[in-house]
Amino acid sequence: MKRIVSILCLLLVATVLQAQSFKLVFSDSVPEGVRPLLEQRFTQMLQAGGLTLSEEGAPLLVDAKVTSRMETPGSMSQVALTIDLTAKAGEVAETFPLKGVGEGEADAWLRAVKQLLPKSKSALSFIEKLK
């Protein structure tokens, strides 16, 4: 009887632990160059909430949509991007509005992603919804 109870407890714990583990999945709209930084930011967010990233976890889809793009004229032109970054896991979704200005589009993307702060109110709210 004790063995059965122990096995059931272990199965329950394993199920709970797997439910609190996520695997990042990037859509094609997210440039390759910013994916490592996004992975770092989401790892920090999840760890702050007691959650983890793993290859076996539930999918956490990260999608991006450029809502506006401006380029200044001249020899030292700059690109300004406004991006809606959406993270979705099951029924839980959160959109993070980001803005970045850089010497090129890749630089603007990097600067925008750096605006995603793991301890921001929207990030903490998203993590609470995931729990």
Secondary structure, 3 states (H helix, E strand, C coil): CHHHHHHHHHHHHHHHHHHCEEEEEECCCCCHHHHHHHHHHHHHHHHHCCCEECCCCEEEEEEEEEEEEEECCCCCCCEEEEEEEEEEECCEEEEEEEEEEECCHHHHHHHHHCCCCCCCHHHHHHHHHHC
